[in-house]
């Protein structure tokens, strides 16, 4: 099961021009995108990567190899990145 807000070890299921799709070994149908700029240089289909899962601005689950400053259920002091009409946005890393 893909777990939002957590680190997971996932397998490269498919390479595409804009990145790779990652999935759990036992369920290759449920996939999450790791953008091309995040994919290790020599990565190939079948390789396992440790990634953090989050939702992007379009509410899609996405993977990153960047380390967030805080994970789901954790506590941290974060910097306010932007304040707008709908609220404040914090820098999670």
N, CA and C atoms as an extended XYZ file, in Angstrom:
279
Properties=species:S:1:pos:R:3:atomname:S:1:resname:S:1:resid:I:1 pbc="F F F"
N         0.841       -1.172        0.000 N   UNK     1
C         0.000        0.000        0.000 CA  UNK     1
C         0.892        1.244        0.000 C   UNK     1
N         0.635        2.165       -0.910 N   UNK     2
C         1.377        3.419       -0.956 CA  UNK     2
C         0.935        4.288        0.214 C   UNK     2
N         1.903        4.780        1.000 N   UNK     3
C         1.597        5.513        2.231 CA  UNK     3
C         2.023        6.968        2.105 C   UNK     3
N         1.045        7.847        1.997 N   UNK     4
C         1.274        9.277        1.878 CA  UNK     4
C         1.960        9.826        3.129 C   UNK     4
N         2.950       10.703        2.938 N   UNK     5
C         3.629       11.338        4.060 CA  UNK     5
C         4.674       10.476        4.731 C   UNK     5
N         5.091        9.393        4.067 N   UNK     6
C         6.071        8.488        4.657 CA  UNK     6
C         7.122        8.102        3.625 C   UNK     6
N         8.278        7.646        4.134 N   UNK     7
C         9.301        7.076        3.259 CA  UNK     7
C         8.905        5.648        2.929 C   UNK     7
N         9.188        5.238        1.698 N   UNK     8
C         8.931        3.865        1.285 CA  UNK     8
C         9.993        3.417        0.301 C   UNK     8
N        10.266        2.120        0.297 N   UNK     9
C        11.128        1.535       -0.723 CA  UNK     9
C        10.207        1.003       -1.809 C   UNK     9
N        10.338        1.580       -3.010 N   UNK    10
C         9.492        1.198       -4.134 CA  UNK    10
C        10.364        0.790       -5.311 C   UNK    10
N         9.789        0.000       -6.209 N   UNK    11
C        10.488       -0.534       -7.368 CA  UNK    11
C        10.136        0.259       -8.617 C   UNK    11
N        11.135        0.506       -9.464 N   UNK    12
C        10.872        1.176      -10.739 CA  UNK    12
C        10.096        0.208      -11.622 C   UNK    12
N         8.841        0.563      -11.920 N   UNK    13
C         7.965       -0.289      -12.722 CA  UNK    13
C         8.030        0.070      -14.202 C   UNK    13
N         8.244        1.375      -14.496 N   UNK    14
C         8.223        1.820      -15.892 CA  UNK    14
C         8.986        3.126      -16.017 C   UNK    14
N         9.827        3.230      -17.055 N   UNK    15
C        10.535        4.478      -17.347 CA  UNK    15
C         9.778        5.216      -18.445 C   UNK    15
N         9.604        6.527      -18.260 N   UNK    16
C         8.963        7.384      -19.259 CA  UNK    16
C         9.837        8.626      -19.436 C   UNK    16
N         9.536        9.425      -20.442 N   UNK    17
C        10.334       10.610      -20.757 CA  UNK    17
C        10.441       11.587      -19.584 C   UNK    17
N         9.372       11.712      -18.812 N   UNK    18
C         9.309       12.711      -17.741 CA  UNK    18
C         9.619       12.145      -16.356 C   UNK    18
N        10.128       10.912      -16.283 N   UNK    19
C        10.494       10.318      -15.002 CA  UNK    19
C        10.324        8.810      -14.997 C   UNK    19
N        10.049        8.269      -13.819 N   UNK    20
C         9.787        6.830      -13.689 CA  UNK    20
C         8.551        6.633      -12.823 C   UNK    20
N         7.845        5.557      -13.105 N   UNK    21
C         6.728        5.176      -12.251 CA  UNK    21
C         7.226        4.121      -11.284 C   UNK    21
N         6.929        4.339      -10.006 N   UNK    22
C         7.336        3.432       -8.940 CA  UNK    22
C         6.128        2.683       -8.412 C   UNK    22
N         6.359        1.464       -7.960 N   UNK    23
C         5.279        0.654       -7.393 CA  UNK    23
C         5.866       -0.296       -6.360 C   UNK    23
N         4.983       -0.842       -5.539 N   UNK    24
C         5.405       -1.888       -4.610 CA  UNK    24
C         5.552       -3.174       -5.406 C   UNK    24
N         6.507       -3.978       -5.031 N   UNK    25
C         6.797       -5.226       -5.744 CA  UNK    25
C         5.558       -6.104       -5.894 C   UNK    25
N         4.725       -6.166       -4.849 N   UNK    26
C         3.565       -7.054       -4.864 CA  UNK    26
C         2.350       -6.459       -5.583 C   UNK    26
N         2.374       -5.173       -5.924 N   UNK    27
C         1.223       -4.546       -6.595 CA  UNK    27
C         1.715       -3.515       -7.600 C   UNK    27
N         2.133       -3.981       -8.769 N   UNK    28
C         2.706       -3.104       -9.785 CA  UNK    28
C         1.656       -2.257      -10.505 C   UNK    28
N         0.380       -2.451      -10.212 N   UNK    29
C        -0.681       -1.666      -10.855 CA  UNK    29
C        -0.832       -0.280      -10.230 C   UNK    29
N        -0.623       -0.151       -8.930 N   UNK    30
C        -0.725        1.142       -8.241 CA  UNK    30
C         0.641        1.810       -8.303 C   UNK    30
N         0.725        2.870       -9.103 N   UNK    31
C         2.012        3.507       -9.359 CA  UNK    31
C         2.019        4.964       -8.930 C   UNK    31
N         3.222        5.472       -8.670 N   UNK    32
C         3.419        6.875       -8.313 CA  UNK    32
C         4.615        7.391       -9.123 C   UNK    32
N         4.522        8.630       -9.583 N   UNK    33
C         5.567        9.214      -10.421 CA  UNK    33
C         6.717        9.778       -9.586 C   UNK    33
N         7.929        9.486      -10.016 N   UNK    34
C         9.133       10.150       -9.534 CA  UNK    34
C         9.633       10.967      -10.720 C   UNK    34
N         9.569       12.311      -10.636 N   UNK    35
C         9.962       13.156      -11.769 CA  UNK    35
C        11.409       12.916      -12.217 C   UNK    35
N        11.673       13.156      -13.497 N   UNK    36
C        12.980       12.876      -14.106 CA  UNK    36
C        14.141       13.516      -13.351 C   UNK    36
N        13.966       14.745      -12.871 N   UNK    37
C        15.067       15.425      -12.174 CA  UNK    37
C        15.426       14.758      -10.848 C   UNK    37
N        14.573       13.861      -10.356 N   UNK    38
C        14.798       13.158       -9.092 CA  UNK    38
C        15.355       11.743       -9.293 C   UNK    38
N        15.314       11.250      -10.527 N   UNK    39
C        15.709        9.864      -10.807 CA  UNK    39
C        17.237        9.747      -10.813 C   UNK    39
N        17.796        8.809      -10.040 N   UNK    40
C        19.246        8.595      -10.065 CA  UNK    40
C        19.724        8.273      -11.486 C   UNK    40
N        20.932        8.716      -11.811 N   UNK    41
C        21.459        8.642      -13.171 CA  UNK    41
C        21.422        7.251      -13.800 C   UNK    41
N        21.807        6.225      -13.093 N   UNK    42
C        21.896        4.879      -13.670 CA  UNK    42
C        20.705        3.993      -13.322 C   UNK    42
N        19.604        4.584      -12.892 N   UNK    43
C        18.431        3.800      -12.479 CA  UNK    43
C        17.828        3.066      -13.669 C   UNK    43
N        17.361        1.841      -13.405 N   UNK    44
C        16.729        1.046      -14.464 CA  UNK    44
C        15.507        0.326      -13.908 C   UNK    44
N        14.653       -0.137      -14.796 N   UNK    45
C        13.453       -0.865      -14.403 CA  UNK    45
C        13.840       -2.041      -13.507 C   UNK    45
N        13.128       -2.173      -12.396 N   UNK    46
C        13.405       -3.235      -11.436 CA  UNK    46
C        14.227       -2.782      -10.239 C   UNK    46
N        14.893       -1.633      -10.358 N   UNK    47
C        15.672       -1.099       -9.231 CA  UNK    47
C        14.742       -0.635       -8.117 C   UNK    47
N        15.218       -0.731       -6.891 N   UNK    48
C        14.454       -0.271       -5.734 CA  UNK    48
C        15.015        1.074       -5.267 C   UNK    48
N        14.115        2.030       -5.003 N   UNK    49
C        14.500        3.361       -4.538 CA  UNK    49
C        13.751        3.694       -3.255 C   UNK    49
N        14.415        4.414       -2.350 N   UNK    50
C        13.729        4.910       -1.157 CA  UNK    50
C        13.274        6.331       -1.447 C   UNK    50
N        11.966        6.562       -1.360 N   UNK    51
C        11.375        7.861       -1.694 CA  UNK    51
C        10.382        8.281       -0.617 C   UNK    51
N        10.075        9.574       -0.615 N   UNK    52
C         9.056       10.138        0.266 CA  UNK    52
C         7.849       10.456       -0.602 C   UNK    52
N         6.642       10.102       -0.135 N   UNK    53
C         5.420       10.326       -0.906 CA  UNK    53
C         4.633       11.501       -0.346 C   UNK    53
N         4.201       12.383       -1.251 N   UNK    54
C         3.409       13.562       -0.870 CA  UNK    54
C         2.435       13.882       -1.997 C   UNK    54
N         1.566       14.870       -1.781 N   UNK    55
C         0.638       15.302       -2.833 CA  UNK    55
C         1.126       16.615       -3.424 C   UNK    55
N         1.056       16.717       -4.754 N   UNK    56
C         1.486       17.941       -5.426 CA  UNK    56
C         0.353       18.963       -5.454 C   UNK    56
N         0.572       20.077       -6.137 N   UNK    57
C        -0.410       21.168       -6.161 CA  UNK    57
C        -1.714       20.785       -6.856 C   UNK    57
N        -1.700       19.689       -7.631 N   UNK    58
C        -2.922       19.208       -8.295 CA  UNK    58
C        -3.527       18.022       -7.549 C   UNK    58
N        -3.098       17.824       -6.292 N   UNK    59
C        -3.612       16.778       -5.404 CA  UNK    59
C        -3.296       15.364       -5.893 C   UNK    59
N        -2.197       15.217       -6.647 N   UNK    60
C        -1.755       13.899       -7.112 CA  UNK    60
C        -0.627       13.415       -6.209 C   UNK    60
N        -0.638       12.122       -5.887 N   UNK    61
C         0.458       11.567       -5.103 CA  UNK    61
C         1.702       11.536       -5.986 C   UNK    61
N         2.828       11.968       -5.425 N   UNK    62
C         4.079       12.025       -6.166 CA  UNK    62
C         5.218       11.625       -5.236 C   UNK    62
N         6.307       11.139       -5.819 N   UNK    63
C         7.465       10.707       -5.035 CA  UNK    63
C         8.597       11.718       -5.173 C   UNK    63
N         9.438       11.776       -4.156 N   UNK    64
C        10.636       12.611       -4.204 CA  UNK    64
C        11.780       11.900       -3.495 C   UNK    64
N        12.989       12.161       -3.963 N   UNK    65
C        14.174       11.662       -3.268 CA  UNK    65
C        14.715       12.729       -2.324 C   UNK    65
N        14.153       13.943       -2.388 N   UNK    66
C        14.536       15.009       -1.454 CA  UNK    66
C        14.024       14.670       -0.058 C   UNK    66
N        14.776       15.073        0.935 N   UNK    67
C        14.381       14.808        2.321 CA  UNK    67
C        13.550       15.978        2.845 C   UNK    67
N        12.306       15.721        3.271 N   UNK    68
C        11.484       16.799        3.828 CA  UNK    68
C        11.986       17.184        5.220 C   UNK    68
N        11.649       18.390        5.639 N   UNK    69
C        12.050       18.855        6.968 CA  UNK    69
C        11.184       18.243        8.061 C   UNK    69
N        10.035       17.692        7.665 N   UNK    70
C         9.106       17.081        8.619 CA  UNK    70
C         8.323       15.996        7.885 C   UNK    70
N         7.963       14.944        8.604 N   UNK    71
C         7.135       13.887        8.028 CA  UNK    71
C         5.812       13.813        8.776 C   UNK    71
N         4.870       13.097        8.205 N   UNK    72
C         3.539       12.969        8.780 CA  UNK    72
C         3.626       12.490       10.226 C   UNK    72
N         2.989       13.232       11.127 N   UNK    73
C         2.983       12.885       12.541 CA  UNK    73
C         4.159       13.448       13.322 C   UNK    73
N         5.107       14.081       12.622 N   UNK    74
C         6.278       14.637       13.285 CA  UNK    74
C         6.086       16.104       13.653 C   UNK    74
N         7.047       16.628       14.396 N   UNK    75
C         7.024       18.032       14.806 CA  UNK    75
C         8.299       18.715       14.336 C   UNK    75
N         8.168       19.968       13.894 N   UNK    76
C         9.334       20.748       13.481 CA  UNK    76
C         8.953       22.217       13.420 C   UNK    76
N         9.949       23.067       13.514 N   UNK    77
C         9.743       24.499       13.313 CA  UNK    77
C         9.977       24.757       11.827 C   UNK    77
N         8.972       25.319       11.151 N   UNK    78
C         9.059       25.568        9.713 CA  UNK    78
C         8.999       27.060        9.425 C   UNK    78
N         9.624       27.465        8.324 N   UNK    79
C         9.630       28.856        7.883 CA  UNK    79
C         8.402       29.110        7.015 C   UNK    79
N         7.752       30.259        7.214 N   UNK    80
C         6.625       30.649        6.366 CA  UNK    80
C         7.200       31.097        5.032 C   UNK    80
N         6.811       30.424        3.955 N   UNK    81
C         7.330       30.720        2.624 CA  UNK    81
C         6.507       31.786        1.916 C   UNK    81
N         5.194       31.798        2.175 N   UNK    82
C         4.310       32.740        1.486 CA  UNK    82
C         3.020       32.893        2.277 C   UNK    82
N         2.476       34.089        2.272 N   UNK    83
C         1.182       34.350        2.899 CA  UNK    83
C         0.264       34.904        1.820 C   UNK    83
N        -0.924       34.298        1.705 N   UNK    84
C        -1.888       34.738        0.698 CA  UNK    84
C        -3.272       34.868        1.295 C   UNK    84
N        -4.256       35.100        0.439 N   UNK    85
C        -5.641       35.273        0.885 CA  UNK    85
C        -6.204       34.015        1.546 C   UNK    85
N        -5.723       32.855        1.104 N   UNK    86
C        -6.276       31.607        1.644 CA  UNK    86
C        -5.486       31.060        2.828 C   UNK    86
N        -4.375       31.692        3.163 N   UNK    87
C        -3.611       31.238        4.316 CA  UNK    87
C        -2.116       31.355        4.105 C   UNK    87
N        -1.365       30.713        4.979 N   UNK    88
C         0.095       30.741        4.921 CA  UNK    88
C         0.616       29.403        4.409 C   UNK    88
N         1.706       29.453        3.659 N   UNK    89
C         2.339       28.257        3.123 CA  UNK    89
C         3.706       28.102        3.770 C   UNK    89
N         3.970       26.910        4.310 N   UNK    90
C         5.211       26.645        5.028 CA  UNK    90
C         6.183       25.867        4.159 C   UNK    90
N         7.468       26.088        4.362 N   UNK    91
C         8.519       25.375        3.636 CA  UNK    91
C         8.779       24.043        4.331 C   UNK    91
N         8.306       22.956        3.721 N   UNK    92
C         8.477       21.602        4.269 CA  UNK    92
C         9.790       20.977        3.822 C   UNK    92
N        10.462       21.623        2.885 N   UNK    93
C        11.714       21.075        2.365 CA  UNK    93
C        11.550       20.421        1.032 C   UNK    93
